[in-house]
Amino acid sequence: MDIFEAIEKRHSYREKYRNDPVPEEHLRRIVTAGIVAPSGGNGQTTEFVVVTEPATRGALAEIMGSIMCRTAPAIIVCVTEHREIYPGMAFEIEDCSAAVENMLLAITGLGYASVWLDGVLRNENRASRIAQLLKIPDTRTVRVILPVGVPLAPGTRKEKLAFDKRAWFNSYGG
């Protein structure tokens, strides 16, 4: 699948996954797509924990409380480090976002599905609980969770506004 097809097909999958394992080779390719993403000042402030071991996945899924995490054969945890790259400027949110989008496209390109989970981490102290479970240092923040697997059911992509409703050449609205 080429990059534009992956962009067109990518959608947020919020259902159960099949029990098929995701090969380590594919997980490495997916995470490498995140590792090579651009980062502010090449700070490379995003790190990744790939959770495939059943007991750890189960504990993580219990914290998350979502069907996606309960059934995903792999879960990628994106971790950021707040670090000034230039005086008064840190880019960990931007760095993580670029990495996650690269990984979502790689996931789609390899025939898997996922969803970007971050808002739920802000409730019930989930980010800290996951950090403790995975032995992530206090100097890092659990920022995004990506369950990965073969979808049990076909997903649907939500309709997007047309180009001329969201983009213009030379001036806004022009």
C-alpha positions as CSV (number, residue, x, y, z in Angstrom):
1,M,0.0,0.0,0.0
2,D,1.4,3.4,-0.9
3,I,1.5,6.3,1.6
4,F,-1.5,8.1,0.1
5,E,-3.6,4.9,0.2
6,A,-2.6,4.4,3.9
7,I,-3.6,8.1,4.6
8,E,-7.0,7.5,3.0
9,K,-7.6,4.2,4.7
10,R,-6.5,5.2,8.2
11,H,-9.3,5.4,10.7
12,S,-9.7,5.2,14.5
13,Y,-10.7,1.7,15.3
14,R,-12.6,1.4,18.6
15,E,-13.8,-2.2,18.5
16,K,-12.4,-5.7,19.3
17,Y,-9.4,-7.2,17.7
18,R,-8.9,-10.7,16.4
19,N,-6.6,-12.9,18.4
20,D,-3.9,-13.0,15.7
21,P,-0.5,-12.0,17.1
22,V,1.3,-9.0,15.5
23,P,4.8,-10.3,14.5
24,E,7.7,-8.6,16.3
25,E,9.1,-7.7,12.9
26,H,6.0,-5.6,12.2
27,L,6.0,-4.0,15.6
28,R,9.6,-3.0,15.0
29,R,8.7,-1.5,11.7
30,I,5.8,0.4,13.2
31,V,7.9,1.8,16.1
32,T,10.8,2.6,13.8
33,A,8.3,4.8,11.8
34,G,7.8,6.7,15.1
35,I,11.5,6.8,15.9
36,V,12.3,8.4,12.5
37,A,9.6,11.1,12.8
38,P,10.7,14.7,12.9
39,S,11.3,16.2,16.3
40,G,11.9,19.8,17.3
41,G,15.6,20.6,17.1
42,N,16.1,16.8,16.7
43,G,15.5,16.5,20.4
44,Q,14.0,13.0,20.0
45,T,11.9,13.4,23.2
46,T,9.6,10.4,22.5
47,E,10.3,6.9,23.6
48,F,8.2,3.7,23.2
49,V,7.3,0.6,25.2
50,V,5.8,-2.2,23.2
51,V,3.6,-4.4,25.4
52,T,3.0,-7.9,24.0
53,E,3.4,-10.1,27.1
54,P,-0.2,-11.3,28.1
55,A,-0.1,-10.5,31.8
56,T,1.3,-7.0,31.3
57,R,-1.2,-6.3,28.5
58,G,-4.0,-7.5,30.7
59,A,-2.9,-5.2,33.6
60,L,-2.5,-2.3,31.2
61,A,-6.0,-3.0,29.7
62,E,-7.4,-3.1,33.2
63,I,-6.1,0.4,33.9
64,M,-7.3,1.7,30.5
65,G,-10.8,0.0,30.8
66,S,-11.3,-0.1,27.0
67,I,-12.3,-3.0,24.8
68,M,-9.5,-2.1,22.4
69,C,-6.8,-2.6,25.0
70,R,-8.5,-5.7,26.3
71,T,-8.4,-7.5,23.0
72,A,-5.3,-6.0,21.2
73,P,-2.4,-8.4,20.9
74,A,0.0,-5.5,21.1
75,I,-0.1,-2.1,22.8
76,I,2.4,0.6,22.1
77,V,2.9,3.1,24.9
78,C,4.4,6.5,23.8
79,V,6.4,8.2,26.5
80,T,7.7,11.7,26.4
81,E,10.4,13.6,28.2
82,H,9.9,17.3,28.9
83,R,13.2,18.9,27.9
84,E,14.1,22.4,26.7
85,I,15.5,22.1,23.3
86,Y,16.0,25.8,22.9
87,P,15.8,28.3,25.8
88,G,12.2,28.3,27.0
89,M,11.1,25.9,24.3
90,A,10.2,22.2,24.6
91,F,8.6,20.2,21.9
92,E,7.6,16.9,23.4
93,I,3.9,17.2,22.5
94,E,4.8,18.0,18.8
95,D,7.5,15.3,18.7
96,C,5.1,12.7,20.1
97,S,2.3,13.7,17.7
98,A,4.6,13.4,14.7
99,A,5.7,9.9,15.9
100,V,2.2,8.7,16.6
101,E,0.9,9.8,13.2
102,N,3.8,8.0,11.4
103,M,3.0,4.9,13.4
104,L,-0.7,5.1,12.7
105,L,0.1,5.2,9.0
106,A,2.6,2.3,9.3
107,I,-0.1,0.3,11.2
108,T,-2.6,0.9,8.4
109,G,0.0,0.2,5.7
110,L,0.7,-3.2,7.3
111,G,-3.0,-4.1,7.4
112,Y,-3.6,-3.5,11.1
113,A,-5.8,-1.1,12.9
114,S,-5.4,1.2,15.9
115,V,-6.7,4.3,17.7
116,W,-4.9,7.2,19.3
117,L,-5.7,7.1,23.0
118,D,-4.6,10.1,25.1
119,G,-7.6,11.8,26.7
120,V,-8.5,8.8,28.8
121,L,-4.9,8.8,30.2
122,R,-5.8,12.1,32.0
123,N,-8.6,10.5,34.0
124,E,-8.3,8.3,37.1
125,N,-4.5,8.8,37.3
126,R,-4.1,6.3,34.4
127,A,-0.9,7.7,32.9
128,S,0.9,7.4,36.3
129,R,-0.5,4.0,36.9
130,I,0.7,2.8,33.5
131,A,4.1,4.4,34.1
132,Q,4.3,2.5,37.4
133,L,3.3,-0.8,35.8
134,L,5.9,-0.4,33.0
135,K,8.6,1.0,35.3
136,I,8.8,4.2,33.4
137,P,11.0,6.8,35.2
138,D,9.4,9.8,36.9
139,T,11.2,12.1,34.5
140,R,8.9,10.7,31.7
141,T,5.2,11.1,30.9
142,V,2.9,8.4,29.4
143,R,1.4,10.4,26.6
144,V,-0.4,8.1,24.1
145,I,-1.5,4.5,23.9
146,L,-1.9,2.7,20.6
147,P,-3.6,-0.7,20.7
148,V,-2.5,-2.7,17.6
149,G,-4.0,-5.7,15.9
150,V,-6.1,-7.1,13.1
151,P,-9.6,-5.7,13.4
152,L,-12.4,-8.1,14.2
153,A,-14.8,-6.0,12.1
154,P,-14.2,-3.5,9.3
155,G,-13.8,0.0,10.6
156,T,-15.3,3.1,9.0
157,R,-13.6,6.3,8.4
158,K,-15.5,9.4,9.5
159,E,-16.4,11.9,6.7
160,K,-13.9,14.8,6.4
161,L,-14.7,18.2,5.2
162,A,-13.8,19.0,1.6
163,F,-10.5,20.7,0.7
164,D,-12.2,24.1,0.0
165,K,-13.8,24.1,3.5
166,R,-10.5,23.8,5.3
167,A,-7.7,24.9,3.0
168,W,-6.9,27.9,0.8
169,F,-4.1,29.3,-1.3
170,N,-2.5,32.6,-0.3
171,S,-5.0,33.8,2.2
172,Y,-7.5,32.4,4.7
173,G,-10.9,31.8,3.1
174,G,-9.6,33.1,-0.2
